[in-house]
Amino acid sequence: MRLREVRAGDVEAYVRMRCDPVMMAELGGPLPRAVVEARLRKDLALTAADSSWIRMIVPDGAVDDEAAGIVTLWSDQEDGETVSEIGWMVLPEHQGRGLAKAAVRLVLDAAAEDGRWGAVHANPGTTNGPSNGICRALGFRLLGERELDFAGRVLRANHWVVVPGEHLGSGTGSGTRSGTRSGTD
């Protein structure tokens, strides 16, 4: 598995992830295609500016760099503070293979080397077992539950946090430390 920057040709992967009722069940339901296409254009600009890391997950042996999912690290304003957040999604046919956990680990390792992100927060839905498990396995600390606005929808999420470089790199520990507003394993 490897990560690559998002590109304009990823529109169909974006649509599959964000317009599908099953993929978006934890995020309040599918989004309209026009919204998703606009999101891709925005993500391309954020990537070009290096203000967010938007990486497509490419499984070993993928044809033409076909994306299995996405992992994103971005900064947002929360209560007047800049907060870094990570999120991920993996398409159903690629779930259960550890791709999301490996991708999140790679991004956290890169964030530790980069040094600009600080503590990284994740906000998987409270009922999103796979994503909460990734947070737990990678050393995120659970801060509690909270409500978040996502695409004009109020979501109930677990609030996790980790300091890159302090996470459990092997993913085999039992610590509890952060998660995602964007998806499932």
Phi, psi and omega per residue, in radians:
M1 nan 2.490 3.058
R2 -2.489 2.889 3.090
L3 -1.970 2.525 3.018
R4 -2.431 2.740 3.125
E5 -1.120 2.601 3.062
V6 -1.099 2.605 3.098
R7 -2.472 2.911 -3.061
A8 -0.998 -0.566 -3.135
G9 -1.238 -0.029 -3.138
D10 -1.521 0.194 -3.076
V11 -0.999 -0.748 -3.104
E12 -1.184 -0.626 3.065
A13 -1.133 -0.717 3.091
Y14 -1.057 -0.792 -3.133
V15 -1.104 -0.784 3.126
R16 -1.049 -0.656 -3.109
M17 -1.353 -0.696 -2.937
R18 -1.836 -0.178 3.105
C19 -1.829 -0.034 -3.091
D20 -1.601 2.227 -3.120
P21 -1.048 -0.627 -3.138
V22 -1.231 -0.818 3.138
M23 -1.087 -0.583 -3.053
M24 -1.748 0.180 -3.104
A25 -0.986 -0.705 -3.129
E26 -1.353 -0.183 -3.064
L27 -2.023 0.424 3.032
G28 1.551 0.112 3.093
G29 1.877 2.987 -3.056
P30 -1.142 2.662 3.072
L31 -1.769 2.699 3.071
P32 -1.156 2.538 -3.121
R33 -0.939 -0.743 -3.118
A34 -1.055 -0.652 3.101
V35 -1.159 -0.724 -3.124
V36 -1.183 -0.724 3.101
E37 -1.117 -0.685 3.077
A38 -1.135 -0.641 3.109
R39 -1.103 -0.710 3.107
L40 -1.083 -0.778 3.120
R41 -1.046 -0.743 3.105
K42 -1.116 -0.761 3.141
D43 -1.100 -0.657 3.092
L44 -1.088 -0.725 3.116
A45 -1.176 -0.722 3.118
L46 -1.115 -0.679 3.108
T47 -1.162 -0.773 3.138
A48 -1.077 -0.604 3.135
A49 -1.451 -0.111 -3.089
D50 1.001 0.571 3.092
S51 -1.686 -0.254 3.020
S52 -2.452 2.638 3.023
W53 -1.832 1.963 -3.136
I54 -2.096 1.882 -3.001
R55 -2.098 2.316 3.052
M56 -1.518 2.438 3.132
I57 -1.585 2.095 -3.105
V58 -2.014 1.993 3.136
P59 -1.235 2.727 3.068
D60 -0.976 2.381 3.089
G61 1.361 0.174 -3.126
A62 -1.141 2.439 3.114
V63 -1.358 2.239 3.088
D64 0.891 0.681 3.122
D65 1.034 0.541 3.123
E66 -0.989 2.268 -3.083
A67 -1.448 2.371 3.052
A68 -1.672 -0.258 -3.098
G69 3.044 -2.857 -3.056
I70 -2.567 2.600 2.964
V71 -2.353 2.364 -3.038
T72 -2.325 2.406 3.026
L73 -2.160 2.185 -3.087
W74 -2.527 2.915 3.040
S75 -1.925 2.552 -3.123
D76 -2.504 2.853 3.061
Q77 -1.655 2.285 3.118
E78 -2.464 2.035 -3.112
D79 0.932 0.716 3.093
G80 1.368 0.047 3.124
E81 -1.990 2.631 3.017
T82 -1.451 2.209 -3.097
V83 -2.207 2.387 3.058
S84 -1.600 2.435 -3.121
E85 -2.365 2.569 3.102
I86 -2.129 2.526 3.087
G87 -2.582 2.792 -3.100
W88 -2.699 2.762 3.035
M89 -2.585 2.528 3.057
V90 -2.313 2.321 3.139
L91 -1.066 2.565 -3.034
P92 -0.893 -0.716 -3.089
E93 -1.229 -0.161 3.134
H94 -1.955 -0.023 -3.115
Q95 -1.259 2.726 3.092
G96 1.429 0.132 -3.127
R97 -1.861 0.001 -3.128
G98 1.457 0.164 -3.103
L99 -1.129 -0.758 -3.120
A100 -1.116 -0.796 -3.132
K101 -1.084 -0.758 3.120
A102 -1.117 -0.713 -3.140
A103 -1.145 -0.786 3.128
V104 -1.086 -0.758 3.114
R105 -1.024 -0.801 3.132
L106 -1.059 -0.746 -3.139
V107 -1.179 -0.720 3.095
L108 -1.111 -0.689 3.087
D109 -1.087 -0.773 3.113
A110 -1.125 -0.671 3.111
A111 -1.132 -0.649 3.097
A112 -1.104 -0.735 3.123
E113 -1.189 -0.685 -3.089
D114 -1.204 -0.766 3.058
G115 1.454 -0.096 -3.067
R116 -1.621 -0.184 -2.967
W117 -1.538 -0.430 -3.098
G118 1.159 -2.704 3.093
A119 -1.078 2.451 -3.110
V120 -1.989 2.256 -3.113
H121 -1.790 2.638 3.047
A122 -2.395 2.586 -3.026
N123 -2.420 1.117 3.093
P124 -1.255 2.652 3.067
G125 -0.947 2.577 -3.098
T126 -1.049 -0.450 -3.128
T127 -1.742 0.124 -3.124
N128 -1.538 1.431 -3.093
G129 -0.957 -0.853 -3.122
P130 -1.054 -0.782 -3.118
S131 -1.225 -0.671 3.062
N132 -1.120 -0.619 3.088
G133 -1.129 -0.651 3.087
I134 -1.096 -0.791 3.119
C135 -1.018 -0.829 -3.131
R136 -1.060 -0.829 -3.081
A137 -1.155 -0.526 -3.083
L138 -1.655 0.178 3.006
G139 1.528 0.267 3.031
F140 -1.194 2.637 3.095
R141 -1.843 2.222 -3.141
L142 -1.351 2.125 3.122
L143 -1.620 -0.319 -3.126
G144 2.347 -2.974 3.107
E145 -1.713 2.724 3.066
R146 -2.784 2.873 3.057
E147 -1.757 2.413 -3.135
L148 -2.290 2.632 3.015
D149 -1.631 2.207 3.064
F150 -2.343 2.035 3.117
A151 0.915 0.725 3.112
G152 1.345 0.235 -3.128
R153 -2.100 2.486 3.086
V154 -1.606 2.174 -3.106
L155 -2.058 2.544 3.023
R156 -1.659 2.102 -3.031
A157 -2.302 2.702 2.911
N158 -1.492 2.386 -3.118
H159 -1.829 1.966 -3.125
W160 -1.984 2.719 3.068
V161 -2.559 2.562 3.074
V162 -2.558 2.615 3.002
V163 -1.739 2.036 -3.141
P164 -0.931 2.403 -3.075
G165 1.679 -0.327 3.101
E166 -1.879 -0.039 3.135
H167 -1.302 2.872 3.135
L168 -1.437 1.683 -3.051
G169 -1.011 -0.505 -3.104
S170 -1.403 -0.370 -3.103
G171 1.274 0.238 -3.102
T172 -1.910 -0.038 -3.103
G173 -1.360 3.079 -3.110
S174 -1.959 0.216 -3.131
G175 -1.179 2.828 3.049
T176 -2.107 1.918 3.095
R177 -2.480 -2.292 -1.968
S178 -2.567 2.942 -2.897
G179 -2.727 -2.666 -2.788
T180 -2.407 2.449 3.011
R181 -1.583 -0.049 -3.035
S182 -2.090 0.582 2.847
G183 2.533 -2.696 -3.009
T184 -2.242 2.856 3.114
D185 -1.226 nan nan
